[in-house]
């Protein structure tokens, strides 16, 4: 049961100051417990959750009991906690996630059949991108990101596409923030990043090469919705040397345009003519 006190306020699950800020919305404090789970911390004990969220153990216990009751957390036999499947059930209702994925999946599969490497679909969320789908062959090269995980905007191809097409105010804010130190990708100054994003927006494609966790080339293109806004980014990730980027670019562009059409986007006639024909070796999308 959720008490009236817990219904006041809302916000992102950001960690609370030590001891909890007086007057801070209780719901936000509860969400801050969920915010402590990550790829590196998938299983946490109550004392760890309390310490990481900056709240007294008794308060953390009260919130954890409510979250477990609802299904947001699950308690293991050893007393530690993991994220509950109920959160996944709710998350699949997000139209920017599951809705886009459902429309895009047939075209992702077509793209995968042509390349037999990684095919990614991501959406913008806050200061990062969230990977909502990934198709990969058993022998595909190693990549750093999982479905449901966050990708940096500056150093990934899907991230650069989403950042290049974000609202000007948000773009300025994100560019001005300190860059993520992503292993395997070169650091870019603010000026260099602005130049890269201008090119991505003009060309309709982003190309990123990295050396960790493996040497790869990633090519991404935008997916537009019925209003003409960029709803997602689609990309191929292949081992360096497997295929030259200039061969991948038309494939990814074609897939992006096909998903866009299925979302109700209609390209101007001039844009369709300049795009040319679909590449050989890929069935019309």
C-alpha positions as CSV (number, residue, x, y, z in Angstrom):
1,X,0.0,0.0,0.0
2,X,1.2,3.5,-0.8
3,X,0.5,6.0,2.0
4,X,-0.6,9.6,1.2
5,X,2.8,10.9,2.3
6,X,4.4,8.9,-0.5
7,X,2.2,10.4,-3.2
8,X,3.5,13.9,-2.7
9,X,6.0,15.1,-5.3
10,X,7.7,13.2,-8.1
11,X,11.1,13.2,-9.8
12,X,14.1,11.3,-11.0
13,X,15.6,8.7,-8.7
14,X,18.6,10.8,-7.7
15,X,20.5,9.9,-4.5
16,X,19.4,11.8,-1.4
17,X,21.9,13.7,0.8
18,X,23.1,11.9,3.8
19,X,20.2,11.4,6.2
20,X,17.7,12.6,3.6
21,X,16.8,16.2,3.0
22,X,14.0,17.6,5.2
23,X,10.9,18.2,3.0
24,X,12.2,16.2,0.1
25,X,9.4,14.4,-1.7
26,X,9.1,10.9,-0.3
27,X,8.5,9.4,-3.7
28,X,11.8,10.7,-4.9
29,X,13.5,9.2,-1.9
30,X,11.9,5.8,-2.7
31,X,13.0,6.1,-6.3
32,X,16.5,7.0,-5.2
33,X,16.8,3.4,-3.9
34,X,16.0,2.0,-7.4
35,X,18.5,4.4,-8.8
36,X,21.3,2.6,-7.0
37,X,21.1,-0.5,-9.2
38,X,23.3,-0.5,-12.2
39,X,25.3,-2.9,-14.5
40,X,28.0,-3.0,-11.8
41,X,25.5,-3.3,-8.9
42,X,22.7,-5.7,-9.8
43,X,22.3,-7.2,-6.4
44,X,22.3,-5.0,-3.2
45,X,21.7,-5.6,0.5
46,X,19.6,-3.3,2.6
47,X,22.6,-1.6,4.3
48,X,24.2,-1.0,0.9
49,X,21.0,0.5,-0.5
50,X,20.7,2.8,2.5
51,X,24.3,3.9,2.4
52,X,24.3,4.5,-1.4
53,X,21.0,6.4,-1.3
54,X,22.1,8.4,1.8
55,X,19.3,7.5,4.1
56,X,19.0,5.9,7.5
57,X,18.6,2.1,7.4
58,X,15.2,2.2,9.1
59,X,13.9,4.6,6.4
60,X,15.4,2.5,3.7
61,X,13.8,-0.6,5.1
62,X,10.3,1.0,5.1
63,X,10.7,2.0,1.4
64,X,12.2,-1.3,0.4
65,X,9.2,-3.1,1.9
66,X,6.8,-1.0,-0.1
67,X,8.8,-1.4,-3.3
68,X,9.0,-5.2,-2.8
69,X,5.3,-5.4,-2.1
70,X,4.6,-3.7,-5.4
71,X,7.1,-5.7,-7.3
72,X,9.7,-3.1,-8.1
73,X,12.2,-5.1,-6.0
74,X,12.5,-8.8,-5.4
75,X,14.2,-10.3,-2.3
76,X,16.6,-13.1,-2.7
77,X,17.0,-16.0,-0.3
78,X,20.2,-14.4,1.1
79,X,18.2,-11.3,2.0
80,X,19.7,-9.1,-0.8
81,X,17.5,-7.3,-3.4
82,X,17.3,-7.2,-7.2
83,X,15.2,-5.2,-9.5
84,X,11.7,-6.7,-9.9
85,X,10.1,-7.9,-13.1
86,X,7.1,-5.6,-12.5
87,X,9.3,-2.6,-13.5
88,X,9.9,-4.4,-16.9
89,X,6.2,-4.9,-17.3
90,X,5.6,-1.2,-16.8
91,X,8.5,-0.2,-19.0
92,X,7.3,-2.1,-22.0
93,X,4.3,0.2,-22.1
94,X,6.5,3.2,-22.9
95,X,5.6,4.3,-26.5
96,X,9.1,5.7,-27.1
97,X,10.5,2.3,-26.2
98,X,8.4,-0.7,-26.9
99,X,6.1,1.2,-29.4
100,X,9.0,2.2,-31.6
101,X,10.7,-1.1,-31.2
102,X,7.6,-3.0,-32.3
103,X,7.4,-1.0,-35.5
104,X,11.1,-1.1,-36.1
105,X,11.7,-4.8,-35.4
106,X,11.0,-6.2,-38.9
107,X,13.4,-3.7,-40.5
108,X,16.0,-4.4,-37.8
109,X,15.7,-8.1,-38.7
110,X,16.2,-7.3,-42.4
111,X,19.3,-5.2,-41.6
112,X,20.6,-8.0,-39.4
113,X,20.2,-10.6,-42.2
114,X,22.3,-8.4,-44.5
115,X,25.2,-7.9,-42.0
116,X,25.0,-10.7,-39.4
117,X,26.6,-8.3,-36.9
118,X,25.0,-6.0,-34.2
119,X,22.0,-3.9,-35.1
120,X,21.0,-1.4,-32.5
121,X,17.9,0.8,-31.8
122,X,18.2,3.6,-29.3
123,X,16.1,6.6,-28.1
124,X,17.1,9.8,-26.3
125,X,16.5,9.9,-22.6
126,X,17.8,12.9,-20.5
127,X,21.6,13.3,-21.0
128,X,22.1,9.9,-22.6
129,X,20.6,7.3,-25.0
130,X,18.8,4.2,-24.0
131,X,19.2,1.0,-26.0
132,X,15.7,-0.4,-26.6
133,X,16.7,-3.3,-28.9
134,X,19.8,-5.1,-30.2
135,X,20.0,-8.0,-32.6
136,X,23.3,-9.9,-32.6
137,X,24.8,-13.0,-34.1
138,X,26.4,-15.6,-31.8
139,X,29.8,-14.7,-33.3
140,X,29.4,-11.0,-33.3
141,X,32.2,-8.9,-31.9
142,X,32.0,-7.7,-28.3
143,X,30.2,-4.5,-27.6
144,X,29.8,-2.5,-24.3
145,X,26.0,-2.0,-24.2
146,X,23.0,-4.1,-23.3
147,X,19.3,-3.7,-24.0
148,X,17.9,-1.3,-21.4
149,X,21.3,0.2,-20.8
150,X,22.4,3.7,-21.3
151,X,24.8,4.9,-24.0
152,X,26.8,8.1,-24.0
153,X,25.7,10.7,-26.7
154,X,29.2,12.0,-27.7
155,X,31.0,8.7,-28.3
156,X,28.5,6.4,-29.9
157,X,27.0,6.6,-33.4
158,X,23.4,6.4,-32.2
159,X,24.2,9.0,-29.5
160,X,25.6,11.5,-32.0
161,X,22.5,11.1,-34.2
162,X,20.2,11.7,-31.3
163,X,22.3,14.6,-30.0
164,X,22.6,16.2,-33.5
165,X,18.8,16.3,-33.8
166,X,17.9,17.3,-30.3
167,X,16.3,20.6,-29.4
168,X,18.8,23.5,-29.6
169,X,18.5,24.3,-25.9
170,X,19.0,20.7,-24.8
171,X,21.9,20.4,-27.3
172,X,23.7,23.4,-25.9
173,X,23.2,22.2,-22.4
174,X,24.5,18.7,-23.2
175,X,27.5,19.9,-25.2
176,X,28.5,22.3,-22.4
177,X,28.6,19.4,-19.9
178,X,31.8,17.6,-19.2
179,X,32.2,14.7,-21.7
180,X,32.0,11.1,-20.7
181,X,35.5,9.5,-20.7
182,X,34.6,6.5,-22.9
183,X,37.5,4.0,-23.2
184,X,38.4,3.3,-26.8
185,X,37.2,6.6,-28.3
186,X,39.1,9.9,-28.8
187,X,38.3,12.9,-26.6
188,X,36.7,15.8,-28.5
189,X,36.7,19.4,-27.6
190,X,33.4,21.3,-27.6
191,X,34.4,22.9,-30.9
192,X,35.2,19.5,-32.5
193,X,31.9,18.0,-31.2
194,X,29.9,20.9,-32.6
195,X,31.5,20.3,-36.0
196,X,30.8,16.5,-35.9
197,X,27.2,17.1,-34.9
198,X,26.7,19.6,-37.8
199,X,28.1,17.0,-40.2
200,X,25.9,14.3,-38.8
201,X,22.8,16.5,-39.2
202,X,23.7,17.5,-42.7
203,X,24.7,14.0,-43.9
204,X,22.0,12.1,-42.0
205,X,24.5,9.6,-40.7
206,X,27.1,9.2,-38.0
207,X,30.2,7.0,-38.1
208,X,32.2,6.2,-34.9
209,X,35.3,4.0,-34.7
210,X,36.4,2.6,-31.3
211,X,39.1,0.3,-30.1
212,X,37.6,-1.0,-26.8
213,X,36.1,-3.4,-25.8
214,X,36.9,-4.4,-29.4
215,X,37.9,-2.6,-32.6
216,X,34.6,-1.7,-34.3
217,X,33.0,0.7,-36.7
218,X,29.4,1.9,-35.9
219,X,27.2,3.6,-38.5
220,X,23.9,5.2,-37.4
221,X,21.0,7.0,-39.0
222,X,17.9,8.8,-37.6
223,X,14.3,7.5,-37.4
224,X,11.7,10.2,-37.8
225,X,8.1,10.1,-36.5
226,X,5.0,11.4,-38.2
227,X,5.7,14.9,-37.0
228,X,9.2,14.8,-38.6
229,X,11.0,14.7,-35.3
230,X,13.8,12.2,-34.6
231,X,12.2,9.5,-32.5
232,X,15.1,7.0,-32.5
233,X,18.5,6.1,-34.0
234,X,19.3,2.9,-35.8
235,X,22.8,1.5,-36.3
236,X,25.1,-1.3,-37.4
237,X,28.2,-2.2,-35.4
238,X,30.7,-4.4,-37.2
239,X,34.4,-5.4,-36.6
240,X,36.9,-3.0,-38.0
241,X,37.8,-4.2,-41.5
242,X,34.7,-6.4,-41.9
243,X,32.9,-3.9,-44.2
244,X,34.0,-0.4,-45.2
245,X,31.8,2.4,-43.8
246,X,30.7,3.6,-47.2
247,X,29.0,0.2,-47.8
248,X,27.2,0.3,-44.5
249,X,25.9,3.9,-44.8
250,X,23.3,3.3,-47.5
251,X,22.0,0.2,-45.6
252,X,21.5,2.1,-42.4
253,X,20.0,5.0,-44.2
254,X,17.5,2.8,-46.0
255,X,16.5,1.0,-42.7
256,X,16.0,4.4,-41.0
257,X,13.8,5.7,-43.8
258,X,11.8,2.5,-43.8
259,X,11.1,2.6,-40.1
260,X,10.3,6.3,-40.4
261,X,7.7,5.6,-43.1
262,X,6.1,3.0,-40.9
263,X,5.9,5.6,-38.1
264,X,4.0,7.9,-40.5
265,X,6.8,10.1,-41.6
266,X,6.7,11.3,-45.2
267,X,9.9,12.6,-46.7
268,X,9.7,15.6,-49.1
269,X,9.9,14.5,-52.7
270,X,13.2,16.3,-53.3
271,X,14.7,14.4,-50.4
272,X,13.5,11.1,-51.7
273,X,15.0,11.8,-55.2
274,X,18.4,12.9,-53.7
275,X,18.5,9.7,-51.6
276,X,18.6,7.6,-54.8
277,X,17.8,3.9,-55.0
278,X,18.1,1.3,-52.2
279,X,21.5,-0.5,-52.1
280,X,21.9,-3.8,-53.8
281,X,21.8,-6.9,-51.5
282,X,19.1,-5.6,-49.3
283,X,15.4,-6.2,-50.0
284,X,13.3,-3.1,-50.2
285,X,12.3,-1.9,-46.7
